[in-house]
Amino acid sequence: MAQSTIEWTEHTWNPTTGCSKVSSGCKNCYAEIMTRRLKAMGVSKYAEGFKTVSTHEETLSEPYTWKKPKIVFVNSMSDLFHEDVPIQFIRRVFDVMNDNPQHVFQILTKRSDRLLAVHKELRWSHNIWMGVSIENQKVLDRITHLAKTKAKVKFLSCEPLLADLGKLRLKNIDWVIVGGESGPKARPMDAEWVLNIQEQCSKKDVPFFFKQWGGTRKKKTGRELNGRTYDEMPSLK
């Protein structure tokens, strides 16, 4: 487990590492860049590089040692529902989360088709928040897949937001995060795209979290929208 600088979580926990690109949101993947750095630093967990998906049995015991309740982003450096992660290992990760109801576990995937295919094989305790990444209208089917799962809390991460998403299907969606891409190759995000999502969330009483404007200097652009910050989240109870 590691302390996280991601605004909507507290810690990260990576039972798997490595991934592959599936849509335009993956183009400037921060996990790929970070994996290269960690490999160069000699961190053994990342020795196989980003293109090799690896499972890490030794991490499964970690949540049992955390003394205080935590909000944890699962697999910030990978995708738990990647086709190369065996269903048996996914079940074991879920068993750990089921066994630790005092913590909130946030999972995010771009592989909503596999999520939908296996969700009935998993036990969805109340502390597991399941999300999908939505960067443009080409991947809106991910919302449909997510809505059909048994997850108790379902959320959307519209980051990096690369286009206007139009009208969103927010029925059975409990949370929406929006953010612009950051880094030297960041693609721009239009304010109207963000406002469209925020207004829809407001009308449907869906908690809205604005993470950042992004860009090459994200600290300078900040995270204010409409002259304020939006830090809304689902209830942790």
ABEGO torsion letter per residue (X at the ends): XBBBABAABABBBBABBEBBBABAAAAABAAAAAAAAAAAAGBAAAAAEAABBBBBAAAAAAAAABABBBBBBBGAABBAABAABBAAAAAAAAAAAAABAABBBBBBBABAAAAAAAAAABBBBAABBBBBBBABAAAAAAAAAAAABABABBBBBBOBBABBAEBBBABGBABBBBBBBBEAABBBBBAAAAAAAAAAAAAAGBBBBBABAEEABAAAAEABBGGBBBABBBBAX
